[in-house]
Amino acid sequence: MILEPGRPTPLRSAATLAWLPVILVASFLSQPRLPFTVLVIGGAVLASLGWVVLSAKPERPGWLLPAGLVTLSAGGCLMVAQAREWVTPIAFCFVAVVTAGTRLRWTWALALTLATIAALIPAVAPREPSGALLLGLAMVTVLMLGMARRDRFRRAEERELAEASETRATEEHARAAALAERARIARDVHDVLAHSLSALAVQLQGARLMLQRDGAAADTIAQVERAQRLATEGLAEARRAIHALRSGPIDLPSGLAALAADHPGATLDVAADLPELTPEARETVVRTAQEALSNARKHAPGAPVRIRLARAGEGARLEVTDVTGARPEPGTGGYGLVGMAERAALVGARLDAGPTEDGWRVSLTIP
């Protein structure tokens, strides 16, 4: 029955309601004045009730708005009938008709219009015979205006739906392109970097065995072992990167738990009241923790590391703290910190990394 969806804003409702006392005061003070009879007061009460319902524009229950429009029109007709000529309260009838054309199905709107005309003609026709024709034309005109307004709302809604559908299609296309690009990068990393690191680790293992066989110096063997360990860790990092590129959205607790399990001496503390983060933000948290743990393995192997994810206002904060020795300053030891900072900036987060009293801490704050 009701065609135009949505509730009005409080400001619009208040503005609509503010016109009610204006029309009522004008009805009793303007010329010709209405008599203070029981029927006139009753009509004013009915019109006021209908106007209050109109200002609220309720959607539920479905009968309330049509009943309010009928009440509004009936109150206006009753007041006009007591004056038996054109008076200010006829505005209630016009408002009821135009709102019916906007909000109700055309059959209900037409029925209300015809009923209003039929109720008003006996009041205005006897003194002004041409008033009946004028009244009918005026009522039909405002009905058509209301229906035109309804059609304009409908076209605007259809445009919004079309734009939303186009936006979703564009986003899906962009998401598909991003997934295809991630798959390509994963293939390149697997085919080039992972294979090269795997071959390097095998070659270093062979070189270590040959040095041990030939009785090489202990420090030489230690350097080769360290190189082999770094190659093995690099291979593990490459495999994790490939998995990340090919996997879907990251689950924060399980993703951090997997990183902590792969790092000896790491402890994990995840708060239970974390806010809902976007997939990009969740991935940033996990990748930052992964890079921080990788740095800890390089600069302080075997040192205890604490991973803590807690709520920070409406966002979240990740802290990875380890007990380390000296660390390179940002910008002098590779692109790990630079990459973390760039990833944080993409989601509007803040990254802080620096020494503590007994180690090193990486802090990521997501708003």
C-alpha positions as a printed Julia matrix, in Angstrom:
367×3 Matrix{Float64}:
   0.0     0.0     0.0
   2.83    2.4     0.92
   5.21    3.05   -1.96
   7.81    5.55   -0.76
  10.19    3.82    1.69
  12.24    5.34    4.44
  11.6     7.41    7.52
  12.05   11.18    7.55
  14.8    12.82    9.5
  13.86   14.37   12.88
  14.44   17.82   11.4
  12.01   17.24    8.53
   9.41   15.77   10.9
   9.7    18.81   13.18
   9.42   21.18   10.2
   6.29   19.4     8.96
   4.75   19.38   12.43
   5.46   23.11   12.85
   2.96   23.93   10.08
   0.05   22.45   12.05
  -0.42   25.33   14.53
   0.05   27.81   11.69
  -2.86   26.35    9.72
  -5.04   25.99   12.81
  -4.47   29.59   13.94
  -5.08   30.86   10.42
  -8.3    28.81   10.26
  -9.79   30.56   13.29
  -8.38   34.06   12.78
  -8.55   34.61    9.02
 -11.67   35.77    7.19
 -14.15   34.17    7.04
 -13.72   32.94   10.59
 -14.8    29.5    11.7
 -17.34   29.21   14.5
 -16.26   27.52   17.72
 -18.74   24.68   17.48
 -18.36   21.07   18.57
 -18.08   19.86   14.96
 -15.41   22.43   14.1
 -13.36   21.55   17.18
 -13.81   17.84   16.4
 -12.64   18.43   12.83
  -9.59   20.3    14.12
  -8.77   17.4    16.44
  -9.1    14.87   13.6
  -6.97   16.99   11.27
  -4.34   17.41   13.99
  -4.14   13.66   14.58
  -3.78   13.01   10.86
  -1.12   15.7    10.56
   0.94   14.15   13.38
   0.84   10.78   11.62
   1.79   12.49    8.34
   4.8    14.19    9.92
   6.09   10.82   11.22
   5.45    8.95    7.91
   5.27    5.52    9.6
   5.9     2.37    7.58
   4.62   -0.08   10.18
   1.89   -0.98   10.69
   0.94   -0.6     7.06
  -2.53    0.77    7.76
  -1.4     3.65    9.98
  -0.36    6.14    7.28
  -3.47    5.6     5.09
  -5.63    5.93    8.2
  -3.81    9.14    9.09
  -4.42   10.58    5.62
  -8.12    9.69    5.77
  -8.34   11.31    9.21
  -6.55   14.42    7.97
  -8.86   14.76    4.98
 -11.97   14.06    7.08
 -11.02   16.7     9.62
 -10.46   19.29    6.9
 -13.76   18.4     5.18
 -15.64   18.66    8.46
 -14.26   22.14    9.18
 -14.99   23.35    5.63
 -18.51   21.92    5.81
 -19.24   24.02    8.91
 -18.09   27.18    7.12
 -19.91   26.17    3.89
 -17.38   28.0     1.72
 -13.69   28.1     0.83
 -11.75   28.49    4.07
  -8.2    27.86    5.26
  -8.8    24.28    6.59
  -9.22   23.11    2.99
  -5.41   23.02    3.03
  -5.68   19.84    5.14
  -7.58   18.19    2.29
  -5.05   19.24   -0.35
  -2.13   18.0     1.76
  -3.87   14.65    2.31
  -4.45   14.21   -1.43
  -0.93   15.14   -2.55
   0.59   12.89    0.12
  -1.67   10.03   -0.95
  -0.48   10.47   -4.54
   3.12   10.34   -3.32
   2.91    7.57   -0.76
  -0.01    5.27   -1.65
  -0.87    3.1    -4.62
  -2.78    4.96   -7.29
  -6.04    3.13   -6.58
  -6.03    4.14   -2.92
  -4.91    7.67   -3.77
  -7.68    8.05   -6.36
 -10.27    6.71   -3.93
  -9.22    9.23   -1.27
  -9.3    12.05   -3.82
 -12.8    11.21   -5.04
 -14.08   10.85   -1.49
 -12.6    14.24   -0.55
 -14.17   15.93   -3.6
 -17.53   14.34   -2.82
 -17.37   15.58    0.78
 -16.35   19.14   -0.15
 -18.73   19.81   -3.07
 -21.86   20.24   -0.87
 -19.95   22.84    1.16
 -18.57   24.97   -1.69
 -21.03   24.42   -4.58
 -24.25   26.05   -3.26
 -22.79   29.55   -3.0
 -20.28   29.17   -5.85
 -21.59   26.8    -8.58
 -18.31   27.04  -10.44
 -16.51   26.09   -7.22
 -17.35   22.41   -7.7
 -15.51   22.33  -11.05
 -12.64   24.35   -9.65
 -12.42   22.08   -6.64
 -12.34   18.94   -8.77
  -9.63   20.34  -11.06
  -7.56   21.47   -8.07
  -7.8    18.09   -6.35
  -6.9    16.16   -9.5
  -3.99   18.52  -10.1
  -2.47   18.01   -6.65
  -3.04   14.25   -7.0
  -1.06   14.26  -10.26
   1.67   16.33   -8.6
   1.92   13.75   -5.84
   2.09   10.87   -8.34
   4.76   12.73  -10.33
   6.75   13.18   -7.12
   6.39    9.46   -6.42
   7.68    8.62   -9.92
  10.62   10.96   -9.36
  11.46    9.13   -6.13
  11.2     5.81   -7.93
  13.51    6.89  -10.75
  16.02    8.23   -8.25
  15.94    4.92   -6.38
  16.43    3.0    -9.63
  19.43    5.18  -10.47
  20.91    4.57   -7.03
  20.41    0.82   -7.42
  22.02    0.9   -10.87
  24.97    2.89   -9.54
  25.35    0.51   -6.61
  25.26   -2.47   -8.98
  27.86   -0.85  -11.21
  30.04   -0.1    -8.2
  29.81   -3.71   -7.03
  30.7    -4.94  -10.52
  33.72   -2.6   -10.6
  34.83   -3.78   -7.17
  34.45   -7.42   -8.17
  36.47   -6.78  -11.32
  39.19   -5.04   -9.31
  39.18   -7.86   -6.75
  39.5   -10.46   -9.49
  42.37   -8.52  -11.07
  44.09   -8.25   -7.68
  43.72  -11.98   -7.08
  45.12  -12.72  -10.52
  48.08  -10.44   -9.85
  48.71  -12.08   -6.47
  48.63  -15.49   -8.11
  51.16  -14.32  -10.71
  53.47  -12.93   -8.02
  53.14  -16.17   -6.05
  54.15  -18.17   -9.13
  57.14  -15.92   -9.75
  58.28  -16.14   -6.13
  57.9   -19.92   -6.17
  59.58  -20.43   -9.54
  62.49  -18.04   -8.99
  63.17  -17.2    -5.37
  62.02  -20.39   -3.67
  63.83  -22.64   -6.13
  67.0   -20.54   -5.92
  67.0   -20.54   -2.12
  66.35  -24.28   -2.05
  69.27  -24.92   -4.41
  71.46  -22.55   -2.39
  70.65  -24.37    0.85
  71.56  -27.71   -0.73
  74.8   -26.31   -2.1
  75.76  -24.82    1.26
  75.05  -28.08    2.98
  77.33  -29.84    0.5
  80.01  -27.19    1.02
  79.78  -27.62    4.81
  80.19  -31.38    4.54
  83.19  -30.96    2.22
  84.81  -28.5     4.6
  84.3   -30.86    7.5
  85.78  -33.7     5.46
  88.82  -31.66    4.51
  89.39  -30.45    8.07
  88.76  -26.75    7.41
  88.96  -24.18   10.18
  86.08  -24.08   12.65
  85.23  -20.45   11.98
  84.99  -21.18    8.24
  82.6   -24.05    8.89
  80.59  -21.84   11.25
  80.21  -19.16    8.59
  78.98  -21.71    6.06
  76.56  -23.12    8.61
  75.23  -19.65    9.32
  74.81  -19.02    5.59
  72.96  -22.31    5.26
  70.69  -21.4     8.16
  69.91  -18.02    6.62
  69.12  -19.67    3.28
  66.82  -22.14    5.02
  65.05  -19.34    6.89
  64.74  -17.34    3.67
  63.19  -20.37    1.99
  60.66  -20.67    4.84
  59.85  -16.95    4.54
  59.36  -17.33    0.78
  56.99  -20.25    1.3
  55.01  -18.25    3.87
  54.8   -15.36    1.4
  53.53  -17.7    -1.32
  50.93  -19.1     1.07
  49.83  -15.58    2.01
  49.48  -14.56   -1.64
  47.36  -17.58   -2.47
  45.24  -17.68    0.68
  42.01  -15.8     1.41
  41.24  -13.37    4.23
  43.38  -13.88    7.31
  41.97  -14.91   10.66
  43.93  -12.92   13.23
  44.11  -15.37   16.17
  44.98  -18.38   14.04
  47.42  -16.41   11.87
  49.32  -15.05   14.87
  49.23  -18.44   16.59
  50.84  -20.04   13.55
  53.6   -17.43   13.53
  54.22  -17.88   17.27
  54.37  -21.67   16.86
  57.07  -21.35   14.19
  59.22  -19.1    16.41
  60.86  -20.84   19.39
  60.47  -18.86   22.59
  57.54  -16.76   21.33
  54.47  -16.18   23.5
  51.13  -14.91   22.23
  48.51  -12.81   24.02
  45.35  -11.96   22.04
  42.57   -9.95   23.7
  39.03  -11.28   23.55
  37.35   -7.92   22.88
  39.03   -7.05   19.6
  37.03   -4.83   17.21
  36.06   -5.97   13.75
  38.94   -5.14   11.41
  38.91   -5.01    7.63
  40.63   -7.81    5.69
  43.4    -5.38    4.72
  43.94   -4.39    8.35
  44.04   -8.04    9.48
  46.6    -8.86    6.82
  48.69   -5.86    7.87
  48.71   -7.06   11.49
  49.84  -10.57   10.55
  52.48   -9.37    8.07
  53.88   -6.89   10.6
  54.15   -9.63   13.22
  55.78  -11.91   10.66
  58.39   -9.31    9.73
  59.06   -8.47   13.39
  59.64  -12.16   14.19
  61.88  -12.51   11.16
  63.98   -9.58   12.38
  64.15  -11.13   15.84
  65.46  -14.4    14.38
  68.13  -12.54   12.43
  69.34  -10.15   15.12
  68.68  -12.09   18.32
  68.3   -15.8    17.57
  66.88  -17.7    20.52
  65.74  -14.57   22.4
  62.25  -14.68   23.97
  59.63  -12.76   22.03
  56.2   -11.59   23.2
  53.37  -10.99   20.72
  50.47   -8.99   22.13
  47.32   -7.91   20.3
  44.91   -5.74   22.32
  42.08   -3.29   21.81
  43.08    0.38   21.55
  40.0     2.57   21.68
  37.96    1.78   18.58
  40.94    0.08   16.94
  43.65   -2.41   17.85
  47.35   -2.38   18.74
  49.94   -5.04   17.96
  53.17   -5.15   19.94
  56.06   -7.51   19.25
  58.75   -7.19   21.91
  61.99   -9.16   22.13
  65.12   -9.11   24.26
  67.92   -8.28   21.84
  71.28   -6.81   21.53
  72.12   -3.97   19.17
  69.85   -3.42   16.2
  70.5    -1.55   12.96
  68.82    1.82   12.69
  65.89    2.05   10.26
  67.13    2.53    6.73
  70.55    0.92    7.3
  69.72   -2.77    7.57
  67.39   -3.51    4.65
  63.81   -2.81    3.79
  61.97   -4.71    6.53
  61.0    -1.67    8.59
  60.37    0.39    5.48
  58.03   -2.27    4.14
  56.17   -2.49    7.44
  55.73    1.29    7.54
  54.46    1.37    3.95
  51.99   -1.44    4.6
  50.73    0.34    7.74
  50.24    3.6     5.85
  48.04    1.87    3.28
  45.43    1.07    5.95
  45.82    4.33    7.87
  47.76    2.71   10.74
  50.81    3.98   12.65
  53.99    1.97   13.0
  56.55    2.61   15.76
  59.75    0.61   16.0
  62.66    1.21   18.31
  64.75   -0.01   21.25
  63.42   -0.56   24.74
  65.34   -0.87   28.02
  66.14   -4.53   27.4
  65.34   -5.15   23.77
  63.41   -4.04   20.73
  59.72   -3.36   20.15
  57.56   -3.04   17.07
  54.17   -1.4    17.67
  51.37   -1.17   15.11
  48.27    0.9    15.96
  45.22    0.53   13.74
  42.52    3.2    14.19
